[in-house]
Amino acid sequence: MDVYRALNADVPHILFTILHQAGPTVSEDEYTHIVTAFHIDIGKQMQEMSERLHLWLTRQYSLQAEEALQKLQRLGVLSQEVDEGEVRQILEKNFSRLGSRVGSESILGLEGSAEVTICETIISDPDLAKCVADGLEYLASLGFKPGKGSIHETWLLFRGSLHYDVIEDLLRDRIGMYKESHGAHIENVDRTYFSTYNLVYQLGGSLTAHLDTDVLTQEVTFAFSKGPVHYSDFRHEVSALMEYLAEQIDVIHASFWQRKLGLGTGKEFMLRLRLPVGEEPLQELIRVIDTAGHVGGETIVKRGKLILGKRVL
């Protein structure tokens, strides 16, 4: 991507999230079916747009190669014995290489998508139950109504931030706000909440990676704020905590996210983890974080908000 390369900056991994709640009369199975169709439509449209862009770029390389060949002929810099087809092929290859370097296709950098349903199940351990209840209260503060319709979170993971206009066009004009799966989704949604995050640090596979069907897992999210510490120091401390976690317990995935400036409200940071299902792995996770210093015990466990979920897509 030319912008990031020119600035000597890393290409960011960006997570666009949509928290949304079904209306009280919509069953979990029905809502999941609607959301699945929505994800399928997004995938199809992104594939079609990618193919269209690739064909357009290939055509541009060919036209530019032909134009450059004609200019070289007019200037008389080509010998009579030169193979014009070979020159044209070389020019097309060079234009294609340039197009790859400047990142024309990077605007369609969707790396993956996933869907999580927020769990509101009864927890037997009283301390853990209190943490889960606090997380549901946090969702309520964002305008959701736990217990009155299933709450989902949609994940769209991108490499680079040049995709926003493309996604807007896809949802508004290609899928259509009120047509097909998106229309069905809107009709059955009671509340939505949008946020966008930059990836700070990650362990394990991608957040949206396909799940191992032989291992039952749960999605664990801690939403928290930084406090008075400097941003760089805080990011370093949480990243070090993640390394410590991975040494102590079985973490299938762990990622640390910071909300993009001005894009969303609520807590600024998210720690997302994938664990084996059950209360025991969750209790062990909280115990390790709680004993891992001030950031773990105070910022994440005590003042953070725990949200439990299950991947459905």
C-alpha positions as CSV (number, residue, x, y, z in Angstrom):
1,M,0.0,0.0,0.0
2,D,1.7,3.2,-1.2
3,V,0.4,5.5,1.5
4,Y,1.7,3.4,4.3
5,R,5.0,2.6,2.5
6,A,5.6,6.3,1.8
7,L,5.1,7.2,5.4
8,N,7.1,4.3,6.7
9,A,4.1,3.2,8.6
10,D,2.7,-0.3,9.3
11,V,-0.5,-1.3,7.5
12,P,-3.1,-1.4,10.2
13,H,-5.5,-4.2,10.9
14,I,-8.9,-2.7,11.6
15,L,-11.9,-4.3,13.1
16,F,-15.3,-2.8,12.3
17,T,-17.9,-4.0,14.8
18,I,-21.7,-3.8,14.9
19,L,-23.5,-4.6,18.1
20,H,-27.1,-5.2,17.3
21,Q,-30.2,-6.6,19.1
22,A,-33.1,-8.5,17.6
23,G,-36.6,-7.3,18.3
24,P,-38.3,-9.1,21.2
25,T,-40.5,-11.2,18.9
26,V,-37.6,-12.6,16.8
27,S,-36.2,-16.0,17.8
28,E,-32.5,-16.6,18.1
29,D,-32.6,-19.2,15.3
30,E,-34.5,-16.8,13.0
31,Y,-32.2,-13.9,13.7
32,T,-29.1,-16.0,13.2
33,H,-30.5,-17.2,9.8
34,I,-31.1,-13.5,8.8
35,V,-27.6,-12.5,9.8
36,T,-26.0,-15.5,8.0
37,A,-27.7,-14.4,4.8
38,F,-26.3,-10.9,5.4
39,H,-22.7,-12.2,5.7
40,I,-23.1,-14.4,2.6
41,D,-24.3,-11.3,0.6
42,I,-21.3,-9.3,1.8
43,G,-18.9,-12.0,0.8
44,K,-20.5,-12.3,-2.7
45,Q,-20.5,-8.6,-3.3
46,M,-16.8,-8.2,-2.1
47,Q,-15.8,-11.1,-4.5
48,E,-17.7,-9.5,-7.4
49,M,-16.2,-6.1,-6.7
50,S,-12.7,-7.6,-6.4
51,E,-13.1,-9.4,-9.8
52,R,-14.4,-6.2,-11.4
53,L,-11.5,-4.1,-10.1
54,H,-9.0,-6.8,-11.2
55,L,-10.5,-6.8,-14.8
56,W,-10.5,-3.0,-14.9
57,L,-6.8,-2.8,-13.8
58,T,-5.8,-5.5,-16.3
59,R,-7.5,-3.4,-19.0
60,Q,-5.7,-0.2,-17.9
61,Y,-2.3,-2.0,-17.9
62,S,-2.9,-3.2,-21.5
63,L,-4.0,0.3,-22.7
64,Q,-1.1,2.0,-21.1
65,A,1.3,-0.6,-22.5
66,E,-0.1,0.0,-26.0
67,E,0.1,3.8,-25.6
68,A,3.7,3.6,-24.4
69,L,4.6,1.3,-27.3
70,Q,3.2,3.7,-29.8
71,K,5.1,6.6,-28.2
72,L,8.4,4.6,-28.4
73,Q,7.7,3.9,-32.1
74,R,7.0,7.6,-32.9
75,L,10.3,8.5,-31.1
76,G,12.1,6.0,-33.2
77,V,13.9,4.4,-30.3
78,L,12.9,0.9,-31.2
79,S,14.8,-1.1,-33.8
80,Q,13.1,-2.6,-36.8
81,E,13.9,-6.1,-35.6
82,V,12.2,-5.6,-32.2
83,D,9.3,-7.9,-31.4
84,E,6.4,-5.5,-30.6
85,G,4.4,-8.2,-28.9
86,E,7.3,-8.9,-26.5
87,V,7.8,-5.2,-25.8
88,R,4.1,-4.8,-25.1
89,Q,4.2,-7.8,-22.8
90,I,7.1,-6.3,-20.8
91,L,5.4,-3.0,-20.5
92,E,2.2,-4.6,-19.3
93,K,4.2,-6.6,-16.7
94,N,5.9,-3.4,-15.4
95,F,2.6,-1.5,-15.2
96,S,1.1,-4.4,-13.3
97,R,4.0,-4.5,-10.9
98,L,3.6,-0.8,-10.3
99,G,-0.1,-1.2,-9.7
100,S,0.7,-3.9,-7.1
101,R,3.2,-1.6,-5.4
102,V,0.8,1.4,-5.1
103,G,-1.9,-0.9,-3.8
104,S,-4.8,-0.3,-6.1
105,E,-6.5,-3.5,-4.9
106,S,-6.0,-2.8,-1.2
107,I,-9.2,-0.9,-1.0
108,L,-10.9,-4.3,-1.0
109,G,-8.9,-5.7,1.9
110,L,-11.6,-7.6,3.8
111,E,-9.6,-10.3,5.6
112,G,-12.6,-12.0,7.3
113,S,-15.9,-11.7,9.0
114,A,-17.6,-13.4,11.9
115,E,-20.8,-13.3,14.0
116,V,-21.0,-13.6,17.8
117,T,-24.1,-13.9,19.9
118,I,-23.8,-12.4,23.4
119,C,-24.3,-15.0,26.1
120,E,-26.8,-14.3,29.0
121,T,-26.6,-17.7,30.5
122,I,-26.8,-18.3,34.2
123,I,-23.3,-18.6,35.9
124,S,-23.0,-20.7,39.0
125,D,-19.9,-19.0,40.5
126,P,-21.1,-15.9,42.3
127,D,-17.9,-13.8,41.6
128,L,-18.0,-14.7,37.9
129,A,-21.8,-14.1,37.8
130,K,-21.2,-10.6,39.1
131,C,-18.6,-9.9,36.4
132,V,-21.1,-11.1,33.7
133,A,-23.9,-9.0,35.2
134,D,-21.6,-5.9,35.1
135,G,-21.0,-6.6,31.4
136,L,-24.7,-6.8,30.7
137,E,-25.2,-3.5,32.6
138,Y,-22.5,-2.0,30.4
139,L,-24.4,-3.1,27.3
140,A,-27.5,-1.6,28.8
141,S,-25.7,1.7,29.1
142,L,-25.1,1.6,25.4
143,G,-28.9,1.3,24.8
144,F,-29.4,-2.4,24.6
145,K,-31.9,-4.4,26.6
146,P,-30.5,-7.7,27.9
147,G,-33.1,-10.4,28.2
148,K,-35.4,-8.7,25.6
149,G,-34.1,-10.1,22.3
150,S,-30.8,-11.7,21.3
151,I,-27.8,-9.4,21.1
152,H,-25.2,-10.1,18.4
153,E,-21.9,-8.6,17.4
154,T,-20.8,-8.6,13.8
155,W,-17.0,-8.5,13.0
156,L,-15.6,-7.2,9.7
157,L,-11.8,-7.4,9.8
158,F,-9.8,-5.3,7.2
159,R,-6.1,-4.8,6.4
160,G,-5.8,-1.0,5.8
161,S,-8.4,1.7,6.3
162,L,-9.1,2.6,2.6
163,H,-12.2,0.4,2.6
164,Y,-14.9,2.7,4.2
165,D,-16.2,4.2,1.0
166,V,-16.3,0.7,-0.6
167,I,-18.2,-0.7,2.3
168,E,-20.7,2.2,2.3
169,D,-21.3,1.7,-1.4
170,L,-21.7,-2.1,-0.9
171,L,-24.3,-1.8,1.9
172,R,-26.2,1.2,0.6
173,D,-26.2,0.7,-3.1
174,R,-25.1,-2.8,-4.1
175,I,-26.9,-4.9,-1.4
176,G,-29.3,-2.1,-0.7
177,M,-30.4,-0.7,2.6
178,Y,-33.9,-2.1,2.4
179,K,-33.5,-5.1,0.0
180,E,-32.8,-8.8,0.5
181,S,-30.8,-9.8,3.5
182,H,-29.9,-6.2,4.6
183,G,-33.5,-5.2,4.5
184,A,-34.6,-8.3,6.5
185,H,-31.8,-7.5,9.0
186,I,-32.9,-3.9,9.4
187,E,-36.6,-4.9,9.8
188,N,-35.7,-7.2,12.7
189,V,-33.2,-5.1,14.5
190,D,-34.2,-3.2,17.7
191,R,-30.9,-1.4,18.4
192,T,-27.4,-1.1,16.7
193,Y,-24.1,0.3,17.9
194,F,-21.0,0.8,15.6
195,S,-17.4,0.9,16.5
196,T,-14.0,0.7,14.7
197,Y,-10.8,-0.5,16.3
198,N,-7.1,-0.7,15.4
199,L,-5.2,-3.8,16.3
200,V,-2.5,-3.2,18.9
201,Y,-1.2,-6.7,19.6
202,Q,-2.2,-10.3,18.8
203,L,-1.4,-13.8,19.8
204,G,-2.7,-16.9,18.0
205,G,-4.6,-17.0,14.8
206,S,-6.8,-14.3,13.3
207,L,-9.8,-13.1,15.2
208,T,-12.1,-14.2,12.4
209,A,-10.3,-17.5,11.6
210,H,-12.4,-20.5,11.0
211,L,-13.1,-22.4,14.2
212,D,-11.9,-26.0,14.9
213,T,-15.2,-27.8,15.0
214,D,-13.8,-30.4,17.4
215,V,-13.1,-27.8,20.1
216,L,-16.0,-25.9,21.8
217,T,-15.0,-22.4,22.5
218,Q,-16.3,-19.1,24.0
219,E,-15.5,-15.5,23.1
220,V,-14.4,-13.4,26.0
221,T,-14.2,-9.6,25.8
222,F,-13.0,-7.1,28.3
223,A,-13.9,-3.5,27.6
224,F,-11.9,-1.0,29.6
225,S,-10.4,2.5,29.7
226,K,-6.8,3.5,30.0
227,G,-6.8,5.8,33.1
228,P,-4.0,8.4,33.6
229,V,-1.1,6.4,32.2
230,H,0.4,7.4,28.9
231,Y,-0.9,5.6,25.8
232,S,2.4,4.1,24.7
233,D,3.1,2.8,28.2
234,F,-0.4,1.4,28.6
235,R,-0.3,-0.4,25.3
236,H,3.0,-1.9,26.2
237,E,1.8,-3.1,29.6
238,V,-1.3,-4.8,28.2
239,S,0.7,-6.5,25.4
240,A,3.2,-7.8,28.0
241,L,0.2,-9.1,30.1
242,M,-1.0,-11.0,27.0
243,E,2.4,-12.7,26.7
244,Y,2.2,-13.6,30.4
245,L,-1.4,-15.0,29.9
246,A,-0.3,-17.2,27.0
247,E,2.4,-18.7,29.2
248,Q,-0.1,-19.5,32.0
249,I,-3.2,-20.8,30.3
250,D,-4.6,-22.2,27.1
251,V,-5.5,-19.2,25.0
252,I,-6.6,-20.1,21.5
253,H,-6.7,-16.4,20.4
254,A,-5.9,-13.1,22.1
255,S,-6.0,-9.6,20.6
256,F,-5.8,-6.1,22.0
257,W,-7.7,-3.3,20.2
258,Q,-7.9,0.4,20.6
259,R,-10.9,2.4,19.2
260,K,-10.1,4.6,16.3
261,L,-10.2,8.3,17.2
262,G,-13.8,9.6,17.1
263,L,-15.3,6.4,15.8
264,G,-17.6,5.0,18.5
265,T,-18.3,5.6,22.2
266,G,-18.0,3.6,25.3
267,K,-14.8,2.0,26.5
268,E,-11.7,2.8,24.4
269,F,-9.9,-0.5,24.6
270,M,-11.0,-4.1,24.0
271,L,-9.1,-7.3,25.0
272,R,-10.7,-10.2,23.0
273,L,-9.8,-13.8,23.8
274,R,-11.0,-17.2,22.7
275,L,-11.0,-20.0,25.3
276,P,-12.3,-23.5,25.7
277,V,-15.9,-23.4,26.7
278,G,-16.9,-23.6,30.4
279,E,-16.6,-21.7,33.7
280,E,-13.3,-23.2,34.8
281,P,-11.2,-21.7,31.8
282,L,-12.9,-18.4,32.4
283,Q,-12.2,-18.4,36.1
284,E,-8.6,-19.3,35.5
285,L,-8.3,-16.5,32.9
286,I,-9.6,-13.9,35.4
287,R,-7.4,-15.2,38.2
288,V,-4.3,-14.9,36.0
289,I,-5.2,-11.4,34.8
290,D,-6.1,-10.3,38.3
291,T,-2.7,-11.3,39.7
292,A,-0.7,-9.8,36.8
293,G,-0.2,-6.3,38.2
294,H,-2.1,-3.1,38.4
295,V,-3.3,-3.0,34.8
296,G,-4.6,-6.6,35.0
297,G,-6.2,-6.4,38.5
298,E,-7.5,-2.9,38.6
299,T,-7.9,-1.7,35.0
300,I,-9.1,-4.9,33.3
301,V,-10.7,-7.1,36.0
302,K,-12.0,-4.5,38.5
303,R,-13.0,-1.6,36.3
304,G,-13.3,-3.4,33.0
305,K,-16.5,-4.9,31.7
306,L,-16.7,-8.6,30.9
307,I,-18.8,-9.7,27.9
308,L,-19.2,-13.4,27.0
309,G,-20.1,-14.6,23.6
310,K,-20.3,-17.6,21.2
311,R,-19.3,-17.7,17.6
312,V,-22.2,-18.6,15.4
313,L,-20.5,-17.8,12.1
